[in-house]
Amino acid sequence: MEGDLDPVSGAEPTGLDMLAAAIRFDSYDVQTYGNVLFKAISDIFPPSMIKIERTRSLADKLKGQPGLVKSVAVDLEGQMLLLVLEASGPRGYVVKEVRGVTISKQDVSLPEWIERLKSALEAVSSKNAESAEALRKLLG
């Protein structure tokens, strides 16, 4: 609801907070949340940072549809936040990579995964703001 505050931080909930609450509340409809999450992530992060894996049935291929979201990954330069949509519910992972080689894959809870995603969003937003300011100064 508009105007509701987060009981822990006292801040107004963000779209990701609302999405996290929805996923926790009703995780049996995994595919719907996968598609919602994909849309939210694709609107927030640059396309170069996102990897989406889909499964396409023959019917999807014949209809020209993209298929069902299987996993969503956000590449954060050496660390990847991976959300795999399984029949039992979404599973979050933090994957550490060096030169494209997976060094570790840590299973994390969905709330922790979303918190890490929010932190990544804040970092990207800050970096983009700094870049925009530097460009404004350069162009005068």
N, C-alpha and C positions, 0 to 999 in steps of 0.2 A: 504494500500500500504506500502511496505517496506520503512522505512525511514521517514514516516509521523509521526508527533508528535501530542500528545494530546494538543488541544489549551488551556486547563485549566492548566494542570500540566507541560506541556512541555516534558513529558516523552513519550517514544515510546509505542504505544498501545500493550496490552497483548492479548492473545487468548480470555480471558474473556471479555475484552473491545470490541473486534471485535464481539463476540457472542452477547453481550448486544446491540450493534449497529444494528446487524442483526435482533434481536428480535423486537427492537423498530421500525425498518424500515418496517417490514412486519409481523405483529403478527397474521395474519389470518391463517397461516399454522402452527398451534399450535403443532400438533403432530410431525412434522419434527423437530421443535426446541426443543421439549421435548426429542426426541431421541438424538439430537446433544448435548444438555445439559447433559443428562444422561451419554453419552460417555465421555464428557469433565470432568464431576465431578468424574466418576468412574476411570478415568486415573489419577486424581490429588489427591483425598482423599483416605485414607485407607478404605477398604471394611467395616470395623467395624463402620465407621462413617456415612455410607450411607444407606438410606432406599428408595427403589423404589416400588411404587405401580403401578400395571399394570391391564388393563382390557383385558381379553382374550375371544374372540368369539369362538364358536364351531369350526369354520374353523381354527382358530389359534391352538386350541387344537389338532385337527386332523392332522394338518401339523407339529405339534411339534414346533410351533413358540411361542416366549415369549409373544406376545400381544403388545398392545399399552401402552405407558407410560401415567399414570394418574397423578402421583405426584412424586416429587423428594424431599427428605428431607436429610439435613446434620445435624447430631447430634453433637453439640458442648458443651457437658457437662453442662447440665442445660438449654441450649438454643438450639432450633432447627430452622434452616432456611428451610422453607417449600415452595415449588413452586407447585401449583396445576394447571394443564393444563385443562382449560375449553374451551368450544366452542367459548366464547367471547374473549379468549386470556389468557395468563398466569397470575396468581394472586400470589403474594408473601406474605408470612406471617412470622413473627418472633414469635415463640412459646416458652414460658418459662415453664419449668417443674421442679418439685421438687419430687424426688423419683418416677418418672414415672407418676405423676399426673400433668395434664395441669393446670397451674395457670393463664396464659393469652395467648391470641392469637391476635397479632397486625397485621392488614392489612397494608402492605407497598407497595410502588410503585416498579415496576420492577427495575428501576435504583438503588434505595436504597437497594433492595434485593441483587443485584449483587455487590454493594459496600460492603455490609456486608459479602458476600461470599468471596470477594477478601481479606478482612481483616482477615477472618477466615483462608484462605489459607496462608496468610503471617504468622499468629500465628503458624499454624501447621508446616510450613516450618522452622521457627525459632526454634521451640521445637525439631524437628527432627535433625536439624543441631547441636544443643546443645547436644542432646543425642548421636549423632555420635561422636562428639568431646570427650565427656566424656568416651565413649567406647574405642576410639583410645588411650586415655591417660591410661586407665585401662590396656589395652592389650600391651601397651608399644611400 
